[in-house]
Amino acid sequence: MAIDHLVPLKAAWNAGAAYWDLQQRRIFANDMTELLAVSSSANSRKGDSTLSEWLPETGECPYVKGYLTVIVKYHLPITVKDRAAAAAACQTN
């Protein structure tokens, strides 16, 4: 088992966490809404990928909702590609 960040630390850094103070970065990195227990292999496959680069094989929409919850909570921007991936993953017919 491994602990994964829904919003990868690198992605958060690139989206604005680089401007946070050390305390805010620690809070983000240890926030239980941001952490997910996953298999080591799944964690390796995902790496630093965002929504447009990786989605789980099952449960895409719940994963996207968790990701977006973190993005909103920390006032991080979302890219056009990630927004499109989120909409596609949660599309209802």
N, C-alpha and C positions, 0 to 999 in steps of 0.2 A: 504493500500500500504506500501511497504517497499523498502529500497534501498539495493541492493545486490552487492557484489564485485564479478565480473566474476571469478577472481582468489581469492579464499578466503584468508583473511589476515593470517590465521593460515598456510595455504598451502604455501603462499609466505614466511612467517617467516621460515618455515622448509626448504624451497628451497634456502635460502640465505639472505632474508631480515633481519634476525637477526644480520647480520654483517653491515647493512646500518646504517648511522647516523640517528638521530631523524628527521632531515629535509627531508631526502630521504624517510623515512617511511611515513611521513605526506603527501608528494607529491604523493606517491603511493596510499595511503588510500583515497585521495580526487581527484584522476585523473578521469576525466569524461569518458575516454575510458574504465575505470575499473568499473564504476558504472552503474547499471541497475535497473530501477524501476520494481518491481515485486509484486505479491500478497504476503501478509504475510505468507500464507500457503505454497506457493512455496518456499519462503525464508527459512521457517522452515524445509521443506523436504530436501532441498539441504544442509543446514548447512555449514560445512567446507569441503564438498566433492569436489574432483577434477573430471576431465573428466572420469576417469575409474570407479568412484563411483556413478556418477549422471550425467544425461543429461535430458534436458527438453523433455516432451512428443512430442512436435512438434517443428520444427525449430532447429533440432540438429546441422546441419552443420553451420548455421549462428552463433549459440552460440559458437561452437568450434572455428570458425574463430575469433570471438571476444576474446575468451580465449587466443588463440595463439598469437594474436596481442599484448596482454598485456605481455605475457611471453617473447616475442621477445623484446618488448620495454624496459623491465626492466632486460634483460639478465638473466632470471631465467631458470634453467634447467627444462626439462620435463622428467617424468619417462617413462620407457618402456611401462608400462600399459596405461598411459595417451596418449602416442603417438599411441598405437594400437587402443584405443577408438576413438581418433580423426580421424584416417584413416578410421575406420569402419563407423563412423557417416557421413563422407563426401565422401564415396565411390559412384562412379557413375557407372551405368550399361550401 
